[in-house]
Amino acid sequence: MCLAIPAEVIEVLDEDVALMEIGGARKQVNISLVDDVSTGDYLLVHAGFAIEKVDEGEARKTMELLEELARLDEVP
């Protein structure tokens, strides 16, 4: 199963790469598939590539659900 996750653009480094925050970690992501990327945008990221812009509210909801799922693994 493949999963694209939402991430926030922290800094656009050049026309093809942005520094993004993903689950509390910062990663460089290829943004060449998405037009007009700016700091503060939320993008869906899959396998190191941003594939689509997403609404901030929807991105935050998705991140909260993913965090909740991760916590389920912590329950004995």
PyMOL commands that set and color helices and strands:
alter all, ss='L'
color gray80, all
select helices_A, chain A and resi 56-72
alter helices_A, ss='H'
color red, helices_A
select strands_A, chain A and resi 5-14+17-22+25-30+42-46+49-54
alter strands_A, ss='S'
color yellow, strands_A
deselect
rebuild
show_as cartoon
